[in-house]
């Protein structure tokens, strides 16, 4: 799939979240991860699995769709074995946004997910 639209809402509209609006050229699912600009993480440090494990996604069928990111990861602390806390989106902080798309291909009744390649994400 190819993004035909991908944008983040004006950050002053909601100080505690990043709202991502997108459209694809075919039905699919979009996954996003935000990272603080001062974290030192770069696009080259962002493997596909790291984007997926953030837990922020939305299905797309037509028109436009949105993802509202309210923290760095969409994790429920009581359901994990981690001892760290998930940081929320903070006002007056800058963030990088990493998104990828997967199509919803079905062949003979079986899901055949096609992700973009890591080379595409790293550009």
Phi, psi and omega in degrees: 000156180235137174289126171262345174207136175205113180208155175257140179296155175309121185296342179280351180287328178210113186286343186251014182203158172247121180256118182256126176249136183211163171215150179238166178275359178200161178301142180185191178232137179250138179240137179225153173222136174254147175225143178294139181301326182273009181282341182087353178287141179237173177301324179294336179271007190247080177292159181306316181300324180293322177294315182297321184286351175294333176084010179257116181207164176204141178279149179233132174238316180195166179071234175229158177224164181226157171231128176255110182265117182250353178205169182297327176224147177267076184237140174264113187305322182290347180258005181243166176255013179278152178252007177267167178253149179269121182285136176280167175289129186248139177298146178069015173250148178259145184229146167266149181238128180241119182231149173218160182238149176230133179279165182255046182295141176229126178237122181052040177081001180249139178292132179233080184292136177238108177270159169293160182276161178299325178301322180294318181293325184280006179255000000 
